[in-house]
Amino acid sequence: MSNQSNELSDGTRGTTSSGGSPIAGVSRRTVVKGAAGLAFAVPVLAACGSSSSGKSTTSNSAPPAASSAPASAGGMVGGTATFGSNASDPVPKAAYQAMFDAMKVKNGVEVKVNTVDHNTFQEQINSYLQGKPDDVFTWFAGFRMRFFASKGLVGDISDVWETIGANYSDAFKKASTGDDGKQYFVPIYNYPWAVFYLKSFWKEKGYEVPKTLDELKTLGAKMKKDGIAPIAFGDKDGWPAMGTFDILNMRVNGYDFHMSLMAGKESWQDPKVKKVFSTWAELLPLHQPGYLGRTWQEAAQSVGAKKSGMYLLGSFVGQQLEAAVKADDLDFFTFPEIDSNVGADALDAPIDGLMMSKNPKDEKAAKALLAYAGTAEGQLAYLKTDANDVAAAKDADTAGYNTLQKKAAELIGAQKSIAQFMDRDTRPDFASTVMIPSIQSFLKNPKDIDGLTKSIEAQKKSIFAS
């Protein structure tokens, strides 16, 4: 739903109006507003070389289409690939450029980058793909990928997977495969959602990592007594709070129920769902106040300033706490157990990567870019600059990982079940038009859970029936 500035990886997430009118863009995890087919009168997201008055950072005239034969990750290929990017934050933007620089030495492919702020990219992706998109673009695995593949708006890259398939686990390949059995996505990295904190600050205050919900509440009360906001929180962007719902639902009801609910197969009026919201309502007093007017970046900065004690977010939070990452002072723990019968062996760990447009101008160069991005070499070139994620390629050398990355890789590997994030695990239109405003409505008035769940269920039935 994080990628990163503006999940979706990016550099992070975009913004949404604080008045409850959702803007579905956000960084590594963002909702596609318009994924159901909405058109935009003035397209801002335009491909490189487009005559649109878009926010493209570069402009070029791409060479004529080349052979569509699959390209390997090695050998000189040459040509120029255009690249549509939602990585508008400085760190991921620089990371992509580092990967492209390394790739040019490897295979001679030049990349013309069209960077658009995360929010705009997410909002206009549907009309962008129906217009004149760039050859390759940033996107997400799972449902979000399958949605556009099923609409025939992206290119089949099964031949690229013949080259890079051995680099990935079966789980990553499955997350890159459309409903027709063909591959449409190349994973670059993923990252866990967990509770982040500063080790030195907690040691100074005598705080200990909670293992149960009651321990979390006790810790929160101690932090409030110390004049600290226990849980940093910012939902101006609309999507961050989805991560809180996800983890609470997986802790209260388990992974299978959560995924079934996301698929529209469960009722939002089920007492199990109401228990999730009532549990959240009990925790809201521990959340940093004023959250609907605060971005995730601002919430993260409050942790660095020691005004907040901890923050439930993706590991991209390290972009805002770079000094703590470098000092090996940023740490995390998985959200504590709520029900011992359910346990705590499931979490969100979204996969970000690249896709190819349906008719790339230089298909050979585009596939060479995708093939390189599908190697450990390409992914480590990216991660050398953006050290907040872990490589998707199973043969990536983790020796160069920092402490946070190593722990993230261990946490993801230890989970029994992995979710992608609400706006990736359910229909994009349901996530953006129903869940963002509904969750923000709950945050404003957590007492009317019956009315809230009734409204969500009615809207769900209408959307999933279409």
C-alpha positions as CSV (number, residue, x, y, z in Angstrom):
1,M,0.0,0.0,0.0
2,S,5.5,2.4,2.2
3,N,8.6,1.1,-1.8
4,Q,9.9,6.1,-1.3
5,S,8.6,9.5,-0.7
6,N,6.7,9.3,-1.2
7,E,5.9,2.8,0.1
8,L,5.6,3.0,-2.5
9,S,9.2,2.5,-2.4
10,D,10.4,4.8,-3.0
11,G,11.1,7.2,-1.1
12,T,8.0,7.3,0.2
13,R,4.6,8.1,0.5
14,G,2.5,10.8,-0.8
15,T,0.0,13.0,0.9
16,T,-3.7,12.9,1.3
17,S,-6.0,15.6,2.5
18,S,-6.5,15.8,6.2
19,G,-10.2,16.3,5.7
20,G,-10.8,12.7,4.9
21,S,-10.7,13.0,1.1
22,P,-8.1,10.4,0.3
23,I,-5.3,10.8,-2.1
24,A,-4.2,7.3,-2.8
25,G,-0.6,7.8,-3.4
26,V,2.0,6.8,-1.1
27,S,5.1,5.4,-1.4
28,R,5.9,1.9,-1.0
29,R,2.5,1.0,-0.5
30,T,0.0,3.0,-2.2
31,V,-3.4,2.9,-3.4
32,V,-4.2,3.4,-7.0
33,K,-6.9,5.9,-7.1
34,G,-8.5,5.4,-10.5
35,A,-7.5,1.8,-10.8
36,A,-11.1,1.0,-11.5
37,G,-10.9,3.0,-14.7
38,L,-11.1,6.7,-13.8
39,A,-9.8,9.1,-16.4
40,F,-7.9,12.3,-15.6
41,A,-8.6,15.5,-17.5
42,V,-5.0,16.8,-17.3
43,P,-2.5,13.9,-17.1
44,V,0.4,15.0,-15.0
45,L,2.2,11.6,-15.1
46,A,3.7,11.5,-18.6
47,A,6.4,9.4,-20.3
48,C,9.8,10.8,-21.1
49,G,9.5,12.8,-24.3
50,S,5.8,13.3,-24.0
51,S,4.4,16.7,-25.0
52,S,2.3,16.7,-21.9
53,S,2.9,19.4,-19.3
54,G,3.9,16.7,-16.9
55,K,6.5,16.6,-14.1
56,S,9.0,14.6,-16.1
57,T,12.5,15.3,-14.9
58,T,14.1,14.4,-18.3
59,S,13.0,14.4,-21.8
60,N,14.3,12.5,-24.8
61,S,13.4,10.9,-28.0
62,A,13.7,7.2,-27.6
63,P,15.2,5.1,-30.4
64,P,13.0,2.9,-32.6
65,A,11.9,-0.4,-31.2
66,A,14.5,-3.1,-31.2
67,S,14.2,-6.8,-31.3
68,S,11.9,-8.3,-28.7
69,A,14.2,-11.2,-28.1
70,P,14.9,-11.8,-24.4
71,A,18.0,-10.1,-23.1
72,S,20.4,-11.6,-20.7
73,A,21.8,-9.8,-17.6
74,G,25.2,-10.0,-19.2
75,G,26.8,-8.8,-22.5
76,M,26.6,-5.5,-24.3
77,V,23.1,-4.6,-25.5
78,G,23.1,-0.9,-25.9
79,G,20.1,1.2,-26.6
80,T,18.0,3.5,-24.5
81,A,15.2,2.5,-22.0
82,T,12.9,5.1,-20.6
83,F,12.0,4.6,-16.9
84,G,8.9,5.9,-15.1
85,S,9.7,6.2,-11.4
86,N,7.7,7.0,-8.2
87,A,11.0,7.2,-6.3
88,S,10.8,10.9,-5.7
89,D,12.6,10.9,-2.3
90,P,16.3,11.6,-2.5
91,V,17.5,8.2,-1.2
92,P,15.6,5.8,-3.5
93,K,16.0,8.2,-6.4
94,A,19.8,8.1,-6.0
95,A,19.7,4.3,-5.5
96,Y,18.0,3.7,-8.8
97,Q,20.5,6.0,-10.5
98,A,23.3,4.0,-8.9
99,M,21.8,0.8,-10.3
100,F,21.5,2.3,-13.8
101,D,25.1,3.6,-13.7
102,A,26.3,0.1,-12.8
103,M,24.1,-1.4,-15.5
104,K,25.4,0.9,-18.2
105,V,28.9,-0.4,-17.6
106,K,27.6,-4.0,-17.7
107,N,25.4,-3.9,-20.8
108,G,25.6,-0.4,-22.3
109,V,22.0,0.4,-21.8
110,E,21.2,4.1,-21.2
111,V,18.3,4.9,-19.0
112,K,16.3,8.1,-19.3
113,V,14.5,8.6,-16.0
114,N,11.1,10.2,-15.6
115,T,10.6,10.8,-11.8
116,V,7.2,11.9,-10.6
117,D,6.2,12.6,-7.0
118,H,4.9,9.4,-5.3
119,N,1.4,10.7,-4.8
120,T,0.8,11.8,-8.4
121,F,2.3,8.5,-9.7
122,Q,0.0,6.4,-7.7
123,E,-3.1,8.5,-8.5
124,Q,-2.5,8.6,-12.2
125,I,-1.0,5.2,-12.9
126,N,-4.2,3.9,-14.7
127,S,-4.4,6.8,-17.2
128,Y,-0.6,6.7,-17.6
129,L,-0.5,3.1,-18.7
130,Q,-3.4,3.7,-21.1
131,G,-1.5,6.6,-22.7
132,K,2.2,6.6,-23.7
133,P,4.0,5.1,-20.7
134,D,7.7,4.7,-20.3
135,D,9.3,1.4,-21.3
136,V,9.8,0.3,-17.7
137,F,8.2,1.6,-14.5
138,T,8.2,1.1,-10.7
139,W,5.4,-0.9,-9.2
140,F,4.4,-3.6,-6.7
141,A,4.0,-7.4,-6.6
142,G,0.9,-9.4,-6.0
143,F,-2.6,-8.1,-6.6
144,R,-1.4,-4.7,-7.7
145,M,0.7,-6.3,-10.5
146,R,-2.1,-8.8,-11.5
147,F,-4.7,-6.1,-11.8
148,F,-2.9,-4.3,-14.6
149,A,-1.8,-7.6,-16.2
150,S,-5.4,-8.7,-16.4
151,K,-6.3,-5.4,-18.1
152,G,-3.7,-6.0,-20.8
153,L,-1.9,-2.8,-19.8
154,V,1.6,-4.2,-19.2
155,G,4.1,-6.3,-21.1
156,D,4.7,-10.1,-20.7
157,I,8.3,-10.6,-19.5
158,S,8.2,-14.4,-19.2
159,D,11.2,-14.6,-21.4
160,V,13.2,-12.4,-19.0
161,W,12.2,-14.8,-16.2
162,E,13.8,-17.6,-18.2
163,T,17.1,-15.7,-17.6
164,I,16.6,-14.6,-14.0
165,G,14.3,-17.3,-12.6
166,A,17.0,-19.2,-10.8
167,N,17.8,-16.0,-8.8
168,Y,14.4,-16.2,-7.0
169,S,12.5,-18.4,-4.6
170,D,9.2,-19.9,-5.8
171,A,7.4,-17.4,-3.5
172,F,8.9,-14.4,-5.3
173,K,8.0,-15.9,-8.7
174,K,4.5,-16.5,-7.6
175,A,4.2,-12.9,-6.5
176,S,5.4,-11.9,-10.0
177,T,3.0,-14.1,-12.0
178,G,-0.3,-13.0,-13.5
179,D,-3.6,-14.9,-13.4
180,D,-2.7,-16.3,-16.9
181,G,0.5,-17.9,-15.6
182,K,2.8,-15.4,-17.3
183,Q,5.4,-13.2,-15.5
184,Y,4.9,-9.4,-15.5
185,F,7.1,-8.2,-12.6
186,V,10.7,-8.3,-11.5
187,P,11.2,-8.0,-7.7
188,I,14.1,-5.9,-6.5
189,Y,13.6,-5.8,-2.7
190,N,11.2,-6.2,0.1
191,Y,11.1,-4.9,3.7
192,P,9.3,-5.7,6.9
193,W,6.8,-3.6,8.8
194,A,7.8,-3.7,12.5
195,V,8.0,-1.4,15.5
196,F,11.1,0.8,15.3
197,Y,12.9,2.5,18.2
198,L,16.2,4.0,19.3
199,K,18.3,1.6,21.3
200,S,20.2,4.2,23.2
201,F,17.1,6.1,24.2
202,W,15.4,3.0,25.4
203,K,18.4,2.0,27.4
204,E,18.6,5.4,29.0
205,K,14.9,5.2,30.0
206,G,15.0,1.6,31.0
207,Y,12.4,0.5,28.5
208,E,12.1,-3.1,27.5
209,V,10.7,-4.7,24.3
210,P,7.1,-5.9,24.9
211,K,6.2,-9.4,24.0
212,T,2.4,-9.1,24.6
213,L,-0.3,-6.5,24.2
214,D,-0.5,-6.0,27.9
215,E,3.2,-5.3,28.1
216,L,2.9,-2.9,25.2
217,K,0.2,-1.0,27.1
218,T,2.2,-0.9,30.3
219,L,5.3,0.4,28.4
220,G,3.1,3.0,26.7
221,A,1.8,4.2,30.1
222,K,5.4,4.5,31.3
223,M,6.3,6.6,28.3
224,K,3.4,8.9,28.7
225,K,4.4,9.4,32.3
226,D,7.9,10.3,31.1
227,G,6.3,13.0,28.8
228,I,6.9,11.0,25.6
229,A,4.3,10.1,22.9
230,P,4.5,6.3,23.1
231,I,3.6,5.5,19.5
232,A,4.6,7.9,16.7
233,F,1.7,8.1,14.2
234,G,1.0,10.1,11.1
235,D,-1.9,9.4,8.7
236,K,-2.2,12.5,6.6
237,D,-1.2,10.4,3.7
238,G,-4.0,8.0,4.2
239,W,-2.1,4.7,3.8
240,P,0.1,4.4,6.9
241,A,-2.8,3.5,9.2
242,M,-3.6,0.5,6.9
243,G,-0.5,-1.1,8.3
244,T,-1.8,-0.9,11.8
245,F,-5.1,-2.5,10.8
246,D,-3.2,-5.3,9.0
247,I,-1.0,-6.2,11.9
248,L,-3.9,-6.0,14.5
249,N,-6.1,-8.2,12.3
250,M,-3.3,-10.8,11.8
251,R,-2.6,-10.8,15.6
252,V,-6.3,-11.0,16.6
253,N,-7.7,-13.2,13.8
254,G,-4.7,-14.8,12.1
255,Y,-3.2,-14.5,8.6
256,D,-5.8,-16.7,6.8
257,F,-8.8,-14.6,8.0
258,H,-7.0,-11.4,7.2
259,M,-6.3,-12.5,3.6
260,S,-9.9,-13.8,3.2
261,L,-11.2,-10.4,4.4
262,M,-9.0,-8.6,2.0
263,A,-10.3,-10.8,-0.8
264,G,-13.9,-9.8,0.0
265,K,-14.8,-13.2,1.3
266,E,-15.5,-12.2,4.9
267,S,-18.0,-9.7,6.3
268,W,-16.7,-6.5,7.8
269,Q,-19.6,-6.8,10.3
270,D,-18.2,-10.0,11.6
271,P,-17.5,-9.8,15.4
272,K,-13.9,-10.7,14.6
273,V,-13.4,-7.5,12.6
274,K,-15.1,-5.4,15.3
275,K,-12.7,-6.8,17.8
276,V,-9.8,-5.5,15.7
277,F,-11.2,-2.0,15.8
278,S,-12.0,-2.2,19.5
279,T,-8.5,-3.4,20.2
280,W,-7.2,-0.5,18.2
281,A,-9.4,2.0,20.0
282,E,-7.8,0.8,23.3
283,L,-4.4,1.7,21.8
284,L,-5.3,5.1,20.3
285,P,-4.5,7.0,23.6
286,L,-0.9,5.8,23.2
287,H,-0.7,7.2,19.6
288,Q,0.9,10.5,19.0
289,P,-2.0,13.1,18.9
290,G,-2.8,15.1,15.8
291,Y,-2.1,12.2,13.5
292,L,-4.4,13.2,10.6
293,G,-2.4,16.3,10.0
294,R,1.0,14.6,10.2
295,T,3.0,12.8,7.4
296,W,4.8,9.5,8.0
297,Q,8.1,11.4,7.6
298,E,7.2,13.9,10.3
299,A,6.2,11.0,12.6
300,A,9.5,9.3,12.0
301,Q,11.4,12.5,12.8
302,S,9.7,12.6,16.1
303,V,11.3,9.3,17.0
304,G,14.7,10.7,16.1
305,A,14.0,13.8,18.2
306,K,13.1,11.5,21.1
307,K,9.6,13.0,21.3
308,S,8.0,9.6,20.5
309,G,9.1,6.2,21.8
310,M,8.4,3.9,18.9
311,Y,6.9,3.7,15.4
312,L,5.1,0.9,13.6
313,L,6.1,1.3,9.9
314,G,8.1,-0.3,7.1
315,S,11.9,-0.3,7.4
316,F,12.0,2.6,4.9
317,V,11.6,4.6,8.1
318,G,15.4,4.5,8.1
319,Q,15.4,7.1,5.4
320,Q,14.3,9.7,8.0
321,L,16.5,8.2,10.7
322,E,19.7,7.9,8.7
323,A,22.0,9.0,11.5
324,A,20.6,6.4,13.8
325,V,21.0,3.7,11.1
326,K,24.6,4.6,10.6
327,A,25.3,4.6,14.3
328,D,23.6,1.2,14.6
329,D,21.2,2.8,17.0
330,L,17.9,2.0,15.2
331,D,16.3,-1.3,16.1
332,F,12.9,-2.9,15.8
333,F,10.7,-5.7,17.1
334,T,7.8,-7.4,15.6
335,F,4.4,-6.3,16.9
336,P,3.6,-8.3,20.0
337,E,1.3,-11.2,20.4
338,I,-2.3,-10.5,21.2
339,D,-3.8,-14.0,21.3
340,S,-1.6,-16.9,22.2
341,N,-3.8,-19.2,20.0
342,V,-2.9,-17.0,17.0
343,G,0.7,-16.1,17.8
344,A,2.9,-13.5,16.2
345,D,4.4,-15.2,13.1
346,A,2.8,-13.1,10.4
347,L,3.6,-9.6,9.1
348,D,3.5,-7.2,6.2
349,A,6.6,-7.5,4.0
350,P,5.8,-5.8,0.7
351,I,7.8,-6.5,-2.5
352,D,8.7,-3.6,-4.8
353,G,10.1,-3.9,-8.2
354,L,9.7,-3.1,-11.9
355,M,7.3,-3.8,-14.8
356,M,7.4,-3.2,-18.5
357,S,4.8,-1.3,-20.5
358,K,2.7,-3.1,-23.1
359,N,4.6,-1.6,-26.1
360,P,8.0,-0.3,-25.1
361,K,9.8,1.9,-27.6
362,D,13.0,0.0,-27.1
363,E,12.0,-3.5,-26.0
364,K,15.5,-5.0,-26.1
365,A,16.9,-2.3,-23.8
366,A,13.8,-2.5,-21.6
367,K,14.3,-6.2,-21.1
368,A,18.0,-5.8,-20.5
369,L,17.2,-3.3,-17.7
370,L,14.7,-5.8,-16.2
371,A,17.1,-8.7,-16.5
372,Y,19.9,-6.7,-14.7
373,A,17.4,-5.6,-12.0
374,G,16.7,-9.3,-11.5
375,T,20.2,-10.1,-10.5
376,A,22.0,-9.9,-7.1
377,E,24.5,-7.5,-8.7
378,G,21.8,-5.1,-9.8
379,Q,19.9,-5.2,-6.5
380,L,23.1,-4.8,-4.4
381,A,24.0,-1.7,-6.5
382,Y,20.6,-0.3,-5.5
383,L,20.9,-1.3,-1.8
384,K,24.3,0.2,-1.5
385,T,22.6,3.6,-1.6
386,D,19.2,2.7,-0.1
387,A,20.3,0.4,2.8
388,N,16.8,0.2,4.3
389,D,15.6,-2.9,2.4
390,V,16.7,-6.4,1.6
391,A,17.5,-7.9,-1.8
392,A,14.9,-10.1,-3.4
393,A,17.5,-12.3,-5.2
394,K,18.2,-15.4,-3.1
395,D,21.9,-15.3,-4.1
396,A,22.5,-11.8,-3.0
397,D,25.6,-11.5,-0.7
398,T,24.4,-10.2,2.6
399,A,27.9,-9.6,4.0
400,G,27.6,-5.9,3.2
401,Y,24.3,-5.5,4.9
402,N,24.1,-3.2,7.9
403,T,22.8,-4.5,11.2
404,L,19.2,-3.4,10.4
405,Q,19.2,-5.2,7.0
406,K,20.5,-8.4,8.5
407,K,17.8,-8.4,11.2
408,A,15.1,-7.5,8.6
409,A,16.2,-10.5,6.5
410,E,16.1,-12.8,9.5
411,L,12.7,-11.5,10.6
412,I,11.1,-12.0,7.1
413,G,12.7,-15.5,6.8
414,A,11.3,-16.5,10.2
415,Q,7.7,-15.7,9.4
416,K,5.2,-18.4,8.8
417,S,3.0,-16.0,6.7
418,I,3.8,-12.8,4.8
419,A,1.2,-10.3,3.7
420,Q,1.9,-7.5,1.1
421,F,0.0,-4.7,2.8
422,M,-3.7,-3.8,2.6
423,D,-3.7,-1.7,-0.6
424,R,-1.8,-4.5,-2.3
425,D,-3.8,-7.5,-0.9
426,T,-7.2,-6.2,-1.8
427,R,-8.8,-4.4,-4.8
428,P,-7.1,-1.1,-5.4
429,D,-10.5,0.7,-5.7
430,F,-11.7,-0.7,-2.5
431,A,-8.5,0.3,-0.7
432,S,-8.5,3.8,-1.9
433,T,-12.2,4.8,-2.1
434,V,-13.4,2.8,0.9
435,M,-10.7,1.9,3.4
436,I,-8.7,5.1,3.5
437,P,-11.7,7.3,4.4
438,S,-13.2,4.6,6.6
439,I,-10.0,4.2,8.7
440,Q,-9.6,8.0,8.9
441,S,-13.3,8.2,10.0
442,F,-12.5,5.6,12.7
443,L,-9.5,7.6,13.9
444,K,-11.7,10.7,14.3
445,N,-14.5,8.7,16.1
446,P,-13.4,5.3,17.4
447,K,-16.7,4.8,19.3
448,D,-19.0,4.0,16.4
449,I,-17.5,0.7,15.4
450,D,-20.9,-0.8,14.5
451,G,-21.7,2.0,12.1
452,L,-18.2,2.0,10.6
453,T,-18.2,-1.7,9.9
454,K,-21.7,-1.6,8.5
455,S,-20.7,1.1,6.1
456,I,-17.6,-0.7,5.0
457,E,-19.5,-3.9,4.4
458,A,-22.1,-2.2,2.2
459,Q,-19.5,-0.6,0.1
460,K,-17.5,-3.8,-0.2
461,K,-20.5,-5.7,-1.5
462,S,-21.0,-3.1,-4.2
463,I,-17.4,-2.9,-5.3
464,F,-16.6,-6.7,-5.2
465,A,-19.8,-7.4,-7.1
466,S,-18.6,-5.3,-10.1
